[in-house]
Amino acid sequence: MKTTNQQAWPKDPWSVKELAAIVFLAFVLVPWLVEVKLYAFLEKWFDNTLYAGTLMGFVLSVVYMASLYLIALYPHQAGWSEVGLRSFPRKYWSAIVLWSAAVLALGAVMLLVMTLLGGGYENSKTDSLQSHANVLGILIAITVGGVISPIYEEILYRGFLYRWFRTRFGAGWALFISSSLFTIAHIPTYNTLPLNFASGLIFAWTYEKTRSVVPGMIVHGLTNTVAVLLTVFA
């Protein structure tokens, strides 16, 4: 899966040590401390799953961005452009529209397949949103799912992880590995995992073509926002 244009990507400044630290943080430490321990505390405190999930999402964004800065950027005197936070060509807006439509179409197809197999799209997140389907609840869900999550997830999974694997193994393996890690991170919402993997490939491909994580953020945010609205009103 190694591509011939691998050298077109400039070598990143990170070693296996930085990769191991970020992976340990993202898949061991944070899930245990934030997604289990902190969420349980917040749910008990608020007695409201939506508010608890919202604050947890904000904490996740702060933890991930601070960790990336302290582990991957500051020690190398690097800026956020090192993880893809840069402008992209205006002509790519048409591709953003097409990729957004593709993610939504994939979601519709996977929902149809799950329905035919006797499943559905419901999970703890959809249940929480539907039980708080008022204006405030919808705005909170859009803020977290359509803005906060796309920003830190694109910087982490594409800006850091995709680039790390891209400069060493080429685009093919980087697409597969970064999308697999993105999918694993969404466990235990098992019924969305196929869509998580497919959309992860699309988000990574926008980064591959533009060297910017911003198009992926836009596609990610738009499709998450539509998913929130469909969950509430469909």
N, C-alpha and C positions, 0 to 999 in steps of 0.2 A: 504493500500500500504506500510505499515511499514514492513521493512525486519528484519529477525532474527539476522543478523550480524551487526546491527547498532553499537554495542559497539566496533567493530573492528576499527572504526575510532576514533582517539583521539579527545577530545573536543577542539573546537577552542576557542580563547580568547575573542571573540566578543559578545557583547550584542545586544539587539534590537536597542539600540541607534545608534550603528555603522551601522547596517543594514538599518535603516531608513535614515541615512545621505547619504549612498551610493545610495540607491534607489531614494531619492529625487534629488540627483545630476545627476544620470544617466537618469532619466525619466522626470524631470521637468526643472531643472536649465540649464543643458548642452544643451538639445534640443532647448530651447528658446534662450540662449545666443550665442551658437556656431553654431548649425545647421540651425538656422533661421537668427538671427541678423548678426553674423559674416560672414556666407556664402553669404548673400545678399550683404554685403559690399565688400567681396572678388570678387564676380562675377562682380560687377560694376567696381571694380578697375582693374581686369585682363581682363575683357570682354572676358572671356574664362571659360566655366563651368568645364573643366577638371582640369585646374590649380587651380581654386577656390576650387573644391572638394578635390584635393590633399593636399593643405595647410590646409584645414579644417580637413582632416583625421589626419594630423600630430598634429594639435592642440588638437584634441580629445585624441590622445594617450598620450600626455603630461599631459593634464588635468586629465585623468582617473588614470594614474600611480602615479602622484603627490598626488591626492586625496586619493587613496588607501594607499599610504605610510603614509600620514599625519593622516588619520582617523583610519586605521585598523592596521598598522604595528608599526609605531614609538611610539604611546602611550603605546604599550605593549612590547616594545623592541624586536619585532619580525622581522625575516628576510623574504626575498621573498620566502623561502621554505614554509612558512606558507600558502601561496596562490598557492602552487603546482609547483613552479619554481625549479624543481629538476630533476636529471637524472632518467632514467627508464630502465628496463631490456632490454638487447639487443635482446632477443628472441621476444620482442613485435614488432619488425620491420615488421614481416610478417603480423601481425594484422593491422599495419598502412597501408600497401599496400592494404589489403582486405577492410578496412574501406574506404579508398580513392576511391576504385573502387565502393563501395556501394553507396557513396554520389553521384558520377558521374552518376551511373545507375539510382538512384532516380531522379536526375535532368533531365535526358533524358526522363524518364517515365512521369514526371510532365509536361515537355515541350510538349510531344506528346499529353497528355490529354488536355492541354490548347489550343493547335492547333486544336484538334478535336472539342473543345467547341467554337471555333471561336475567341479565344484570341491569346496570343503570349507571348514571353519573353521580349518584348521591354518595357522599362521604362526610366525614366530620366537618369539613370546611363548608360544604354546601348546606348541610343541616344548620350550622351556626348562622350562616347568612340568611337563610330562609326564615329562621326563627326571629331575626331582627331586621325584617324587611321594611324598614322605615327610611325616611330621607337621611337621617344621621347615620344609620347603619350602612346604607348604600354608599354614602360619601366616604365613610371610613374604609369600607372594603375596597373602593376604587383607589383611594390614597395609598393603601398598603399594596394591593395587588397590581395596580396600574402604574404606580410611580416608585414607591420605595423598593419593592422586591426587584423589579427589572433593573434598577440602577446598580444595586450591589451584586446581584446575581450575574449580570453581564460582565462587570468588572472582574469578579472572582473567577467564574467558569470560562469565560472567553478571554478577557484581558490578561489574566495570569495563567490559568491552567492550559487553555488552548495554545497560547503562545509558547509556553514552556515545552509542550509536546511537539508543537509545530516546527520549532527551530531545530529539534533533535531527530524527529522521526518522519517529518513531512506532513502534508495536509491530511492524507487519508487516515493515518493512525490518530492524528490530533483530533479530527472530527469524531472518530469512533470513541476514543478514550474520554474526551471532555464531555461528550453527550452522555456517555455511560455514567460518569460521575454525577452529572446533572440529574440524571434519572434516579440514581441511588439516593440522592439527597432528598427526593420527594417521597420516599417511603415514609409512612405507611399508606399514602393515598394510592393504593395499588391500581385502581381503575383508571388512573390518568397516566400511568407510567409509559405506555406506548406513545402517547401524545407528547409526553415530556422528552422522550428520546428523539422523536421526529422533529419537534420544535427546536431541540438543542442543536441538531444538525443544521437547521435553517439559520438560527442565531449565529452559530459559528461560521457558517458560510458567508454571512454578511460581513463578518469581521475579516475573513480571508480576503474578500474582494475589495474592501475599503480601508483596511488597517485601522478601523475605528469601531469601538463598541457601541457608539451612539445609534447607528441604524438598528442593531439588535435590540437596544433599549426601547426604541420606538415601536418596533414590531411586537416585542414582548409586552410592552405597556398597553398598546392598542388591543391586542388579542385578549389579554387578561381583563381589560375593562369590559370588552364585549361579553366575555364569559361571565363576569359578575352580573351584568345587566340581564343576560339570558337566564342565569340562575334565579334571579329575583322575579322576572316578569314572564318567563316562558311557562 
